[in-house]
Structure formats: structure tokens, C-alpha cells
Amino acid sequence: MRDGQRTMELGQRAPVLPALGRWGLSPHADLIYRSLALAGPATRQQLAGRLGVVVPRVDRALEELVGAGAVHPARRDDGRWSAVAADLVLSRMHRLRAPVRISDQHRRHLAVVAGLHLDSLPPVTVQRLPSRAAARSRIADLVAAERHEHLAINTEDVITADAAAAASPLDRALVARGVRLRTLGLIPRDGRQDPPFVNGGEHRQAAALPLKLMVFDRRSALFPVDPVRFDEGAVEIDDPDAIAHLTQLFYRIWNTAQDPRGREEPPIVLTAREQKIVALLAAGLSEEAAAADLGLSRRTVVYAVRALMDRLGVENRFQLALVLGAARAVPLPSAVPVDPA
């Protein structure tokens, strides 16, 4: 019997199937459960053919379903997976998990995550951290390895004492090592203007933020699995394109966010290393020559310039010189006429 015929026959007498997305499972996990429940047991390859998706995506969805207790693992004799009865799945879901409330915060979080196309990334670049404790431990490791820049978005209305106790020592250690620390938070509802950040860090506030996020030296990023229930753990990604996407997202918000200290135009403050690099480049040295003069790698010089361009929203080194010159951070480039007035 063909799958379509079997689906039609079973659909006439099948119970109402649970919408697994309400409990945080992915759309593909939901589709595969429905396919197994309505069209009967199938192998991984058969499921991929039914739904028109690649086998690795089927594998990840089946892993979710096994964790949720919604499928019976493949039989050894024929490799076919099968669905657990719908009423048992519903009972288990109600007992173990609360349905996810699709709020504006969830929608913003899911929109950003969908834009990363995690299902198409190499598996080695995506890691699931199963709990808040595991996420905090991994954050500590990543922070310890940072040397250039730490970006963070905090979506909580109120920073709990527990969260502050976990984050403050790490933030202070970053600043002490000369790492640029930039954080985004929500504008306090009660009008407070005392920004919750350490001395030496930079902080801005926005009316709405898309997701809780950390970006470590533009090499790794970490965000929660669920935007509200942080005990569900986090996802760490190391894919360069995904990291670039998240970094650009951060700076799009940063460039329009408010300085809680009331400055309309926050001053541009360069680190000692940035000042030396910019001065040498402004004097006409190449990136290689500037790196050799400072005893740095060319990659470090390129990274510093690229980071400055992203921070200030410019697209090339000439625009960077204009912005820095206008802020009196460096001399204006010689090719730009200066109004004597």
C-alpha cells in the first residue's frame, strides 16, 4: 500500500495529533511524528523521501522525538521507526513540560534563530548545552579565552542577584585584561538610569531586544534554547557566517540604542592598541607594516580595524578616518578639506 493511501485511511480514524511545537520541538520533528503516526513506520531514508528533506535533518528531528518519548527507535530487523500513540505522547508532554507560550519575545527569538539556518550548518559548528549550569560553565571557558571583544544582549527586565553574581566576576576579568566589553539591555520600566555594568565596560539600552546573546571574540556565540526558560540550556555556534550575522545584528541595535548616562553622542574612546594601529595606518603604513612595527600579527591588526568599522557603522578605512577625525579621536584624513571655521 502506498504512503498516500495509508495516510488517507488512517487519517479517517486517527486521533487528533498533538502539535509538538507547543512543547518546544522543531517543525521538522512535528512533521516526522505526524508522518509516522499517519503513514506508518518508516526508515530514515523513507522519511526523507516522504517529506522532501535531507537525511541529516531527519536524524536531528528523530533525536528530538526520542528525547520527548514520541517515537519508538528503529527496529534492528528493518530499520523502521514508529510513532508512540498520540494519547500517550500528550499525557507525557503534559506531565513533563508546560506548553510554550508564543509571546513577542519568543517570536523575536525564533526569527533570529531561523535566520541562522542552523539545520544547514556543519554539525561540528553547533553544540547543545543541556542546562543552565552547563551553559554557565561553557561561558566561563569562552570568556577566559577572549582577548579582543565581548558582546552581550540581556533581555531580562530585571537582572536577578543569582545572574549578577555569575556574570560580574567574568565581566570584571574581561575589562582587567583589556577586552572591550559591550552590553545591551532593556530600558528600565521604572525609569531608573543606573546601568548594571562594570567600570570600564560600555552599556546601552533599547526598548526591545531580539534575543539573549553572547558573542566571544567573533569566533563563538551562545544563546538560550528557550528565550524565557534558561534552565533548558543553550546553543553554542562556531560557524563564521552565523557569527558575522549575529555580530551585525548586535551593532545594528547598538548604533541606535541609548546611552543610559544621557549622552546624545557617546564619545569614541580607543584602546591604547587601537590608537597605535590607527595612527600607523593614518600615517600610510600597510597592515603588514603596522603589524610588524607593533609586534603583532597581521590578523590582529585586520581584526582591530574591522571591529572599529563595525562599531562605528562605516564600510571602509577612509570613512573610519572621517568618523574618528570628526570625534577628535585621530587627525582628519589629509584628502578631506577641513573648514577653517
N, C-alpha and C positions, 0 to 999 in steps of 0.2 A: 504494500500500500504506500502510495506517495505521501510525502510530508504534508502537502496541502490538503489532501483528502482527510488524512488523520486529524489535522488541526481542525477542520470544519466539523468532523464528527464529535471530537472531544469537546469542541467549543460549545456544542449544544447542551452538554450535560456537565461541563466542568464548573466547579465552584468559582466564585469571584476571587481573582488572584490578588494578593497583596501588592501594593505599589511600593517596592523596596526602596525607592528613592526617599520615601518619608523617614526611613531609618538610617539615612546617610550612605546607602550603597550607590554605586555609579549607575548611569543609564545603561551601560552595556551589561552589567550584572543583572539588572532588572529584565532586559530583553532576553538574555540567555535563560534566566529562570522561567520566563513565560514560554520560551520555545520548548524547553524540556517538559514543562507541565502540560502544554497543549499538543505538541507534536511527538512527545515520547522520548525515550533515551536516545542519546547520540554521542558519537565520538567528538573529540575536539575539532577534527577536520570537517566533520559533518556540520557542526555548529557554525564554523567559519563560513562554510558554503551556504547554509540557510540564511545567515544574516548579512553576508557580504562583507565580512571583516577579516583581518589577518589573524592567524592562529595565536601569535603572542598576545593580542588583545583579548582573545577568548580565554587564554590561560590566566591572565590577571583577573578577569571577571570571575572565573571559576574559583580562584583563590579567595576572593571576597565572599562568594556564596558558601564555600566550605566554612569560613570563619563565622558566617551568620547561621550555619546549620540549615541551609536551604537546599542543599543538594547531597546526594549520595555519591561518594567518589567513584571513579571509573572502575568497572569490573575487570578483573585480570584476564578473563577469557576473551572479551571482545572490546575492551577499552571504552565502553559506553558509560556516560554519566546519566544520572536520572534525578528528577526533582523530588524533594520531600513534599508530602501532602500539604496543600495550601493552608488548611486549618492548623496544622502543627507549626508551620512557619509563622503564621500570625500569632499563635499562642506564645511561641518562643520570643518573637520580636517584642510583644507587649510586656513580656516578663523581664527581658534583659535590657531593652533600650526604650527610651522615650522618643516619640516621633520628633523629627527635626522641624522646628517652626521656620518657615521660609520668610524671613524678615528682610528689610532693606539691607541689613548688614550681611546676611547670607548671600543675597543676590550680588552685591558688590564683590564679595569674596569669590564667589563662583565665577563671575565674569572675568576676573583677573586670572584665576587658575585655568579657565578654559583657554584663554589666550596664550598660555604657555605650551599647549599641545603636549602635555606630559606623556600621553599614550604613544607618541611618535618618537620620544627621546630614547637613546640607548639606555637599557635597564641599569647599567653601571652608574649612570649620572643621576638617578633618582633613588632616594633611600627613605623608607618609612621608619620614623621613630615612634614606638608604640605607646609612649606615656609621657606625661609632663616631666617626670623625673629623668627619663631618657633624653628628652629634648634639652633640659637644662644642663645635663652632663655634656651633651654634644656642643651646646653653645659655649660652655666654658672652654672646651678644647679648641674651638674655632677662634674664639676671642684671644686665647693665649698665642695663637699663631699669627694674628693680624699685625701688620706693620704700616699700613697706609691709611685706611679709611673704614669706618664702621657706620653703616646707615641703619636706622631703625624706625619703624612706624608702630606706634602704640594706639590701639583702637579702644582701649578701656576708658570709660568715663571717669573712673576713679582708680588710681594705682593702689592696689592693696599693700599692706605692710609686708606680707609674705613676698610679693613680687618685687617690691622695692629692696627688700633685704637680699634677694637673689641677684638683682641687677646692679645695684650701686657699687659693690666692690669691683665688678668686671668693668664698669664704666670708668671708675677712677684709675684702674690699672691701664686702660687704653690711653687715657689722657696723659698719664705719667710717662708712657712710652712715646708720646708724640704722635699718636694715631689721631687723625681727625675724626671726631665723634659728632654725628648729626642725627638728631631725633625729631620726629614729627608726632604731635599729639593732638587731641581734640581741644577745641576752645572750651574751657570750663563753663558749665551751665550756670554756675552761681557767680560768674564774673570775676573770679579770682585771677590774679595776674602773676602769681608766684610760680614760675616754671619749674617742674620737677626734673632738673638735670644738674649734673655735677659741674663745678667750676672748671672752665676750660673746654667744655662741650658747647655745642650750638643747638638751639631748640627753636622750633616754630610750631604754630598751631593752625589748624584748619577746621572748618565747620563739619566736614565729613571726610572720612578716610576709607580707602577701599579694602584693605586687609592688614592684619598684623604681620609684620615682616622684619627680617634682619638680612642685610647683605654684608658679607665679610670680604673685604679687600677685592670686591668684584670677582671673586672666584667661587664663592658658595653663597647660597641663600637658603633661608629657612622660614617656613610659615606654618601655622597650625592646620591640622586636618579639618577641624571644625572651628568656625570663627568665634564661637561662644564657649564651647566646652573644651577648654585647653587640656583637660585630662585625657582627651582622645589622642594626644600626641601631635606629632608634626611631620612635615615632609621636608627633606633636605635635597636640593638640586645643585648640580655642578656643571650643567650644560652652559657653555659660553653664550649662546644666543638667548637662552632663557634668562641668564643673569643680566645681560645687556638690556633686555626688555624690562626687567624689574628695576634696574638702576635708572633707566629713563623715566619710568613711572614715578619713582621717588622724586627725581629732580623736577619733573613737571609740576608736582604738588609743591615742592619746596620753593620754587621760584614765585609762586603766588600766595604762599602761606604767610601768616602774620608773625612778626617778632613779638613775643609777649611782653618785651620790655618797652614797647611803644615806639620803636624807631621805624620811621617810614621807609628809610633806605638803610638797611643794616650795613655797616662798614665792611669792606673787603679786607680781611686780615689774612696775610700769607704766613705760612710757617717759615722758619729760617731756611729750610731746604728749598721750599718753593721760591723764596726771594732770590736765592743764589741761582737757581735754574733759570728763572725768568730774566734775571739781569744778564746772564751769559747769552741767552738766546736773543735778547733785545740788542746785545752788542754785535750780533751777527754770527755767532758760533752755531755750528750744526749740532744736532742732538748728540752725535757721536763725540764731537769735540767737547761739548759741555759735560757729558758723562765722564770723559777722561780727566777733565780739569777738576771735577769734584770727587773723583774716585768712586763713581757709581757705575752701574750697568746702564747701557742704552735703554733697556726695558724700563728701568726705574724712572729715567727722565721722560720717556714717552708716556708712562703711566701718570706722572705728576702733571704733565701738560694736558693730557686727555681729561683727567679729573677736574682740573681748573676750568676747562672748556665746558664740561657738563655742569659744574656748579653754577657757572655764570650764564649758561644758556647761549653760548656762541658756537660757531661752526668751524672757525679756522683760527690760526695763530694771530693774524692781523686783527680780527675782531677782538680776540682776547687782549691784545695790547691796547686797543682802544678803550675797552672797559676798565682795565686796570689803570690806564693812564688817567681816565676821567675821574677815577676814585682816588687818584694820587697814590696808588699803590706802587706804580712804576712810572718812568717818564713816558710821555706820549710817543708813539712811533714817529720817526722823522718824516715819513711820507704824508703825514696828516697835518694840514696847516693849523696853527694854533692862533686863536683870536687874541690879539694883544689886550683887548678889553677884559 
